[in-house]
Amino acid sequence: MDSMKNKNTIEMEKIESQRHLLPGQVAWIQKPLPVPGCPSGLEYLLNISNIHVEQLVSLTEAFLDWEANNKYVLKNSSGMQMFYAFEKTDWCMRFCCGKQRSFVIHIVDSTNQEILRINRGFKFFGGNQCCAGICNACAHEIEVTSPDGIVYGYVKQKGSFLRPKFYILDDNYEVVLNIEGPLCIIHDKSLYLKFAFILIAI
């Protein structure tokens, strides 16, 4: 019991350390009322058709190619912010492993309450979309959980020669949806670019 309490305290300290990063002058969507059967904090997602994800990039990171912990704002179609997400990795992992690194992303709401946690393990060959369908070591995969570790599902990279594609899997590792990205993605943090990813029913 004491070890679990200490773990929760450590995790909350991590979130509190990011409080100053929560954008101050933004229009947050009003927090919805609890819905029976819906995990707390995810009620926002019941009445939306799309989510806009914007990465927050500092000038140092953009022009000096200095790899920092990633930060994002998640908005609805009206431009109102629903969530704020921030990555937690150490310096060595970011600079030695780059885009292949393992990470944890915490997603919090307007009250700074963590509502989702995204975990990805390190894969040396991860991200090769041409080989992802035939070699599990080449397929990136994330686990989506509640703050206390309850698994909601997974997102796994699919093999593809052109567009980036992913599976959305439930907590039993069964495919429930597909994701398909744009034909061409430019990786340049100094540019403001928009890319659309769509959900496709199986």
C-alpha positions in Angstrom: 0.0 0.0 0.0 2.8 2.4 0.9 4.6 1.6 -2.3 1.5 2.3 -4.4 1.0 5.6 -2.5 4.6 6.6 -3.1 4.2 5.8 -6.9 1.1 7.9 -7.1 2.8 10.8 -5.3 5.8 10.6 -7.7 3.4 10.7 -10.8 1.5 13.6 -9.4 4.7 15.5 -8.8 5.6 14.9 -12.4 2.3 16.5 -13.5 2.6 19.4 -11.1 6.1 20.1 -12.5 4.4 20.7 -15.9 1.7 23.0 -14.5 3.5 26.1 -15.7 3.4 24.7 -19.3 -0.4 24.7 -19.4 -1.3 27.5 -21.9 -2.8 30.4 -19.9 -4.6 32.6 -22.5 -6.6 29.9 -24.3 -10.3 29.1 -24.6 -10.9 25.9 -22.8 -14.0 23.9 -23.6 -16.3 23.6 -20.6 -15.8 20.4 -18.7 -18.8 18.1 -19.4 -20.8 16.4 -16.8 -20.0 12.8 -15.8 -21.5 10.1 -18.1 -22.2 6.6 -16.6 -19.9 4.0 -18.1 -17.4 6.6 -19.4 -14.0 7.0 -17.8 -13.7 10.3 -16.0 -12.3 13.0 -18.2 -13.1 11.3 -21.5 -16.7 12.7 -21.7 -15.2 15.4 -24.1 -14.8 12.7 -26.8 -18.5 11.6 -26.9 -19.8 14.5 -28.9 -16.9 15.4 -31.3 -16.1 14.2 -34.8 -12.5 15.2 -35.0 -9.6 16.4 -32.9 -7.0 19.0 -33.9 -3.5 18.2 -32.4 -1.0 21.1 -32.4 2.6 20.6 -31.4 4.1 23.4 -29.3 7.6 24.0 -30.6 10.1 26.5 -29.0 12.4 28.6 -31.2 15.4 26.8 -29.8 14.0 23.4 -30.8 12.9 24.5 -34.2 16.1 26.3 -35.4 18.8 24.5 -33.5 17.3 21.0 -33.9 17.4 20.6 -30.1 15.3 17.6 -29.2 13.1 18.5 -26.2 10.2 16.8 -24.6 7.2 17.2 -26.9 4.2 19.2 -25.9 0.8 19.4 -27.6 -2.6 21.1 -27.3 -5.7 19.1 -28.4 -8.7 21.1 -29.7 -12.1 20.5 -31.0 -13.3 21.7 -34.5 -14.2 25.1 -33.0 -10.7 25.7 -31.8 -11.5 25.3 -28.1 -8.9 23.4 -26.1 -9.9 20.1 -24.6 -6.6 18.6 -23.4 -2.9 19.4 -23.0 -0.3 16.6 -23.5 3.3 16.5 -22.5 6.1 14.0 -23.0 8.3 12.7 -20.2 11.7 11.2 -21.3 15.2 11.7 -20.0 17.9 13.6 -21.8 19.9 10.5 -22.7 16.9 8.7 -24.4 16.0 11.8 -26.5 19.5 12.5 -27.7 20.8 8.9 -28.1 17.7 7.3 -29.5 15.9 10.2 -31.3 12.6 9.3 -32.9 13.0 5.6 -31.9 13.0 6.5 -28.2 10.6 5.2 -25.6 8.4 7.8 -24.0 5.4 8.4 -21.7 2.9 11.1 -22.7 0.6 12.5 -20.0 -2.7 14.0 -21.1 -4.4 16.4 -18.7 -7.6 18.5 -18.8 -8.3 22.2 -18.0 -8.1 21.4 -14.2 -4.7 19.8 -14.7 -6.2 16.4 -13.9 -4.5 13.6 -15.8 -7.0 11.6 -17.8 -4.9 9.5 -20.2 -1.4 8.1 -20.3 0.4 7.0 -23.5 3.4 4.6 -23.3 5.7 3.6 -26.1 8.7 1.2 -25.7 12.0 1.6 -27.5 12.4 -0.2 -30.8 15.7 0.2 -32.6 14.1 -0.5 -36.1 10.7 1.0 -35.2 9.0 3.3 -37.6 9.9 1.5 -40.9 6.4 1.5 -42.4 7.4 -0.7 -45.3 8.5 -3.6 -43.0 6.0 -2.9 -40.2 3.5 -5.5 -41.6 6.0 -8.4 -41.7 8.3 -7.6 -38.8 7.0 -6.7 -35.4 10.4 -5.1 -34.5 9.8 -2.5 -37.2 6.3 -1.6 -36.1 5.9 1.2 -33.5 3.2 0.5 -30.9 1.7 2.6 -28.1 -0.3 1.5 -25.1 -3.1 3.8 -23.9 -4.0 3.6 -20.2 -5.7 5.4 -17.4 -3.5 7.3 -14.9 -3.6 4.2 -12.6 -2.6 1.8 -15.3 -5.9 0.4 -16.6 -5.4 -0.5 -20.3 -7.9 1.1 -22.7 -6.3 -0.1 -25.9 -3.3 0.1 -28.3 -2.3 1.8 -31.5 0.0 -0.3 -33.7 1.7 0.7 -37.0 0.7 -1.2 -40.1 2.8 -2.1 -43.1 2.5 0.3 -46.0 4.5 1.5 -48.9 2.9 4.9 -49.3 0.6 6.3 -46.6 1.2 5.8 -42.8 -1.4 3.4 -41.5 -2.2 2.2 -38.0 -4.5 -0.3 -36.2 -6.5 0.8 -33.2 -6.9 -2.2 -30.9 -9.0 -2.7 -27.8 -7.8 -3.9 -24.4 -8.1 -7.5 -25.7 -5.8 -6.6 -28.6 -8.6 -6.9 -31.1 -8.6 -4.5 -34.1 -11.6 -2.1 -33.8 -10.6 0.7 -36.2 -7.9 1.7 -38.8 -6.1 5.0 -39.1 -4.8 6.3 -42.5 -2.5 9.3 -42.9 -1.6 11.6 -45.8 0.4 10.5 -48.8 3.4 12.7 -47.9 4.5 14.0 -44.5 7.3 16.6 -44.1 9.2 16.5 -40.8 10.2 20.1 -40.2 9.6 21.8 -36.9 10.3 25.2 -38.2 7.3 25.0 -40.5 3.6 25.1 -39.6 2.1 22.2 -41.5 -1.2 20.5 -41.4 -1.8 16.8 -41.9 -5.1 14.8 -41.7 -5.4 11.3 -40.3 -8.8 9.6 -40.7 -10.4 6.8 -38.9 -11.7 3.9 -41.0 -14.1 1.3 -39.9 -13.0 -2.3 -40.3 
